[in-house]
Each structure stands twice: as structure tokens, then as C-alpha cells.
Amino acid sequence: MGSWFAHFLATNGYRIIIWDKNKPAARKLAKTHGFKFVGSQTQAAELADIILLATPTHITPAILKKIIPNIPKRALLVEISSIKEPIRKLIQTLTRRGVRILSIHPMFGPGARSLSGKAIVVIQEPARNLAAKNFLSAFKKHRVRIIRSNWQNHDRMMATTLAFVHMMNFAFINTLKQTNISLKEARGIGGTSFRLQLLLAEALFHESLPNEASILADNKYCQEVFATFVQQVDQVRNEIQREPQRELMDHLRTAAAYVRKDPTFHSAHVRFVTAVDASNNM
């Protein structure tokens, strides 16, 4: 995501300074795209008007504490961690000390090509700060939806809409692994639903594994959502063993009634087929 933001901001008129623990990769990126590479986090913080941290949640506090003494008073600090509660107290403390912090969560990954219709969740924005306003405006120009939230509600929503989906797909892959069937063989014989599910699962493994672990482990609201899912799996497993399967049908009808309330339900199958066809043509 650091590389993605560097490219995006450069195309929107910003001059880019980068640092990364993978220094060879950072140097190569800088050389290829005309960015300035510096040798340390603190040096990058000293030189920048906007400091953007593209780091997993569990290491963000340590980095913040290290660079804060080197941040110029004029600077805006932008952090994009996927889980907010573990860093909330530190950010609020730094804010009270006068550090200007924009806390956001881009709801897309580094593979994003078009931004139209995608979203950025804003948790905290410094009041009357032109740098923060211009930063968000750069995304609005590309038709990105800016959604306002708060610390607690953000993490509750991410437990359901992010961590839950990732957990299901990691479990999906590990279940396939336990069957001892190769993914190539399964893809060849699987139907459209299976191929699309496998595509989604494999795409997640292109993400940073430490960040994926952070999404699952650092959000305290995940356990409740995961427990509900396990309960649902056990309920369906028990229902399919019973004769007659009246309870299973009741369960399916209840789920169908819930999903049909979604305003986009009527077009779901068309969009599904379109997505499968698009993935098959790549």
C-alpha cells in the first residue's frame, strides 16, 4: 500500500519521499519513478510535510513513538492501519499534544486500478487543516466515497466486513488442502461458484501476511463474529443429518428472506456471471 500511495500521490502533484525496511526494493522504486529515497524513518519524517504510515497495526505504535520527535510542527501525519482500537489511545494522546493526525482506512488493496465507487473510511481528521482537506480531495476527484466513522464502530464493522471474509477464505483454502486435491484439479472440475470463491481466496494471499494476521488477531470484535459463524456451521451440519430436513429448509428460507431485503439482490446473479466471465478472460 505504501507503493500504491506513492504512485497515486505522485500523479496528483505530490513530491514523494520513501523509506521502507526492504531498502533494496525501496531504492529500486525510487529510482524507477523519480522518488527520493532516504535511509531512515526519522529522516523521512523530518523532510516531509505529510507523513503517511502504511504499516500493519501491531507495529504502528512503535513507529509513531520513534518518529514523533522528528515530525515538523507544520506536518500532517496520515495512518492507514486496518484496525484502529489498538492505536486509538496513542493517537488521541498525540493529538492532544498538538500532532495533526488523519486516521483513515482505504477499503481497497494495492491492486486497485480504478477508484470509482471505492471507499475510504475517515476515523479522525484534524479540524480546519488544509493539508488533510487537499489529501482527501485528491481521492474525491477520482470518485472515491469518503465515509465518516468512529474508532469503535469502525472496528466492529471491520470484524464483519473484512476479518470475517478473510477468515472464511483462509479456512476455505486450508479445507481444500486437507482434502489432498490439487487446486489445479479442483479448478478444472469446479463450477462457477467454486472458481470465483477460489479466485477471491487466492487473491487474499497476494496481500501482506503480517497485515492479514493483524486484521484477524488485533480486532477484539472478531471473536464474537467468528463464534457466530462456527455456531451457524454446526447448526447446518446438524440439520442436514436429520430426517426429514424440515429445520434445514426453515433455516434456508430465513437466510433467503434476509438476503432478499438487499436492494441490489435482484441483479446479484447477473453481476456474479459477469465477474466469473471477466476472471475467465484474464
QUIFENKA-V10459 format. One line per field, one symbol per residue. psi: psi as a letter, one per 30 degrees, with the letter a starting at -180 (. if undefined). A space follows every 10 residues. Layout:
psi=???
This chain:
psi=eeeeeeeeee fggkkkkkkl fieeeeeeee eegglkklfl eeeeeefkfk jkjilleffe eeeeeefeff kkfflkkkkg lfkeefgeee eeeeeffgkj kjjljkhlaf gkdkfkfllk kkekkkkhje eeeeeeeeee fghkkjkkal eeeeeeeeee fdeeeeeeee eeeeeeeffg kkeeeeeefl aeeeeeeeee eeeffflkee eeeeeeffjf feeeeeeeee eeeeeeeeef fkklheeeee eeeeeeeeff fkfgefgeee eeeeeeeeef f.
